[in-house]
Amino acid sequence: MNAHDERGTTMTGVEPSRLDDQQLMKELETIHRTRHDTLLYGSNDALRAHNERMAQLEGEYLRRNPRRPVAAGRTREGARERTGADTAAPTTPGT
């Protein structure tokens, strides 16, 4: 096998660390937009490649943005406040 033979390897695109911020965001937007169709209609191999690439891209985004703004409504506490759920005493239906 020569150095350029890529049989048995998965093409996953440019290494996320080599993308500039604008390219990284474009890649993330694209992969999130195609996620649902890949889940519903993609082969197992396609879904596996999609999972791996998404994890790489998201990991790079989080590495670059450790102090990114987090909306209060997107946390567990914020979700509980929206629904008025009480975490101290779970309720059992019918009691």
C-alpha positions as CSV (number, residue, x, y, z in Angstrom):
1,M,0.0,0.0,0.0
2,N,1.5,3.4,-0.9
3,A,1.4,6.6,1.2
4,H,-1.6,8.0,-0.8
5,D,-3.8,4.9,-0.5
6,E,-6.7,5.9,1.7
7,R,-8.7,2.6,1.6
8,G,-10.0,1.7,5.0
9,T,-9.9,5.3,6.2
10,T,-12.8,7.7,6.8
11,M,-12.6,11.1,5.2
12,T,-13.7,13.5,7.9
13,G,-12.7,16.9,6.4
14,V,-10.1,19.4,7.6
15,E,-8.8,18.9,11.1
16,P,-11.0,21.3,13.2
17,S,-8.0,22.9,14.9
18,R,-6.8,24.1,11.4
19,L,-10.1,26.0,10.7
20,D,-10.4,29.6,11.4
21,D,-13.3,30.8,13.6
22,Q,-15.5,31.6,10.6
23,Q,-14.8,28.3,8.9
24,L,-15.5,26.4,12.2
25,M,-18.9,28.1,12.6
26,K,-19.8,27.3,9.0
27,E,-18.9,23.6,9.5
28,L,-20.9,23.5,12.7
29,E,-23.9,25.1,11.0
30,T,-23.7,22.6,8.1
31,I,-23.4,19.5,10.3
32,H,-26.2,20.6,12.6
33,R,-28.4,21.3,9.6
34,T,-27.8,17.8,8.1
35,R,-28.0,15.9,11.4
36,H,-31.7,15.0,11.3
37,D,-31.6,13.5,7.8
38,T,-28.4,11.6,8.6
39,L,-30.1,10.1,11.6
40,L,-33.2,9.1,9.7
41,Y,-31.9,8.1,6.4
42,G,-28.1,7.6,6.6
43,S,-26.3,4.3,6.8
44,N,-24.7,3.2,10.0
45,D,-21.4,4.2,8.6
46,A,-22.7,7.6,7.6
47,L,-24.1,8.1,11.1
48,R,-20.9,7.0,12.7
49,A,-18.9,9.4,10.6
50,H,-21.4,12.2,11.3
51,N,-21.1,11.6,15.0
52,E,-17.4,11.6,15.0
53,R,-17.1,14.8,12.9
54,M,-19.8,16.6,15.0
55,A,-17.9,15.6,18.2
56,Q,-14.6,16.9,16.7
57,L,-16.1,20.2,15.6
58,E,-18.1,20.8,18.8
59,G,-15.0,19.9,20.9
60,E,-12.9,22.5,19.0
61,Y,-15.6,25.1,19.5
62,L,-15.8,24.5,23.2
63,R,-12.0,24.5,23.5
64,R,-11.9,27.9,21.8
65,N,-14.8,29.3,23.7
66,P,-14.6,28.1,27.3
67,R,-16.4,31.1,28.7
68,R,-19.1,31.2,26.0
69,P,-22.4,32.9,27.1
70,V,-24.9,30.4,28.4
71,A,-28.6,31.4,28.4
72,A,-30.2,30.8,31.8
73,G,-33.1,29.0,30.1
74,R,-30.7,26.5,28.6
75,T,-29.6,25.2,32.1
76,R,-31.3,22.6,34.2
77,E,-32.1,25.3,36.8
78,G,-33.5,27.6,34.1
79,A,-35.7,24.8,32.7
80,R,-37.1,24.0,36.1
81,E,-37.9,27.7,36.6
82,R,-39.8,27.7,33.3
83,T,-41.9,24.7,34.2
84,G,-42.2,25.4,37.9
85,A,-40.7,22.0,38.7
86,D,-39.7,21.3,42.3
87,T,-36.5,19.3,42.6
88,A,-36.6,18.7,46.3
89,A,-39.6,16.4,46.3
90,P,-40.4,14.4,43.2
91,T,-44.0,13.6,42.9
92,T,-45.5,10.3,42.1
93,P,-48.6,10.2,39.8
94,G,-51.8,9.4,41.6
95,T,-50.5,10.5,45.1
